[in-house]
Amino acid sequence: MNRRWIVIFDNYSDIEKRAINLLYAEISDKLNYVLPIKNSNGISNEEFKSYNIIIVGKASDNRLIEEIENQNIIQTPKKCEGYSIYVGNSIYNAENQMIVISGFDSAGVLYGCMDFCNKYLCDVAFKNKDIWKDGTYDNMFDNKLNNWCIGSNPVIKRRAIWTWGHVIYDYRDFFENMARLRLNEIVIWNDVVPINAKDVVEYAHSLNIKVIWGFAWGWDTKLNNILKNYDQNTLKEIKQKVLETYKNQYLGTKADGIYFQSFTELNEEIVNGKCVAQLVTELVNDIAGSLFNLYPNLHIQFGLHATSVKNKLEYIKNVDKRIFIVWEDCGSFPFEYYADKTDDFKNTLEFTKNTLALRGSDEKWGAVLKGMLKLDWTKFEHVTEPFILGQRTNNFIKGRQINKNRIWKLQQASWLKNAECLKQVIEAVAETDRDCVVQALVEDAMLENQIMLPVALYADMLWDCNRDVYEIVEQVSKYRCVQYANI
């Protein structure tokens, strides 16, 4: 029996190319020969019979996967980003084995490959095997593989990260680690657009990641002093700046939308006799209305801090229904910066559920969740000149990781204790079965270098929250790509 493997594909371009490359690298690490790879149209029947085969592709246009589905060996979920994975006997030669990774779409191919790497190669392959035996981990493909068959698709449609752009130090590795976690959207906030913005968007798209550019609509870092002299002239000035910024900086980047914050990052609901909720609703609807008139299909997210509007939702209810309201600072963890603060979680969950239906059953809802890493605001400086996003050396990145691990160590301990709070929030979102976006504040967190446990737990729950939280922790802890701080 030939124990050698071969990869068979139909499409080697765009997202599926990235999927195959990442899968190929992971499997090659475990082989002592160069793994052959061929297009399905260029492989002979003899090769089908003599090799153990790895078939990767979309169910809709891969003739081999169609044959396998017709034999009821797998059934690919008929949902966006869904996939099925099969490991077992080959249909071409019962003495050999085959691995099938079938996606409903190109994104499903990518996430199927990532799930195979995370779960099978790091866990299932070792079930009922002598893990103490030398070579078990490194040479799994030299022996018969354990059978496995799953089908999967996400419970949350938009699974995202929120970060300032200048603290992404290598955007390619950053996005690849997002793909390993099956995350598909990122909000990148900048003071000015990076000069390589088009390159950033293009690379993100190749990994099925939507890019939402964030910039201010009357937000600043000086306690939003704009409210002190707010009037119609102020609104007019802000609107003109927003329209010019989008047209001149972001429109040509081929991104997937914009995100903004305004003057709600306050603890007061009334400032100088002005109701924050009322004014921000007026501003948002006016500016967004002008943008929609010019760009009817523009995707807009409104980052709204609950602290200044939570008791004035009768105004927020009137925000243009075409806009995603992305809620922030809604109470204790998972909305808190510190993952150990859960004292008011009952009220936090109740408030979250209320916002989920604030504008009706078709509410475009989102949230920024925290409890990870954030900017060091004591050393913060605005980046006011054009810059290149995500271009730092490996030496810089690895050196910075050491310092960040000190914070990660504290946060990960609280995540292990309080992950159930996050799970309940995500379950509440999933129950609506709507086009919601959930974002995690993961900034200056060195995601391009290491995937830390809290980020992986967050991402895994967004994909499937219908499991016991300890089962999720156990599963994610086995992923080779996931790290524990200082361990």
Secondary structure as UniProt FT lines:
FT   STRAND          5..9
FT   HELIX           14..28
FT   TURN            29..30
FT   STRAND          37..39
FT   HELIX           40..42
FT   HELIX           45..50
FT   STRAND          52..58
FT   TURN            59..61
FT   HELIX           63..70
FT   TURN            71..72
FT   TURN            80..81
FT   STRAND          83..89
FT   TURN            94..95
FT   STRAND          97..103
FT   HELIX           106..115
FT   HELIX           116..120
FT   TURN            121..123
FT   HELIX           124..126
FT   TURN            127..128
FT   TURN            131..132
FT   TURN            134..139
FT   HELIX           140..142
FT   STRAND          148..152
FT   STRAND          158..164
FT   HELIX           165..167
FT   HELIX           171..180
FT   TURN            181..182
FT   STRAND          185..189
FT   TURN            195..196
FT   HELIX           197..205
FT   TURN            206..208
FT   STRAND          210..216
FT   TURN            223..224
FT   HELIX           225..229
FT   HELIX           232..245
FT   HELIX           246..250
FT   HELIX           251..253
FT   STRAND          257..261
FT   STRAND          270..271
FT   TURN            272..273
FT   STRAND          274..275
FT   HELIX           276..294
FT   TURN            296..297
FT   STRAND          300..305
FT   HELIX           306..308
FT   TURN            309..311
FT   HELIX           313..316
FT   TURN            317..318
FT   TURN            321..322
FT   STRAND          324..328
FT   TURN            333..334
FT   TURN            339..340
FT   TURN            343..344
FT   HELIX           345..356
FT   TURN            357..359
FT   TURN            361..362
FT   STRAND          365..369
FT   HELIX           377..379
FT   TURN            389..390
FT   HELIX           394..432
FT   STRAND          437..441
FT   TURN            447..449
FT   STRAND          451..452
FT   HELIX           453..463
FT   HELIX           469..477
FT   TURN            480..481
FT   STRAND          482..483
FT   TURN            485..486
//
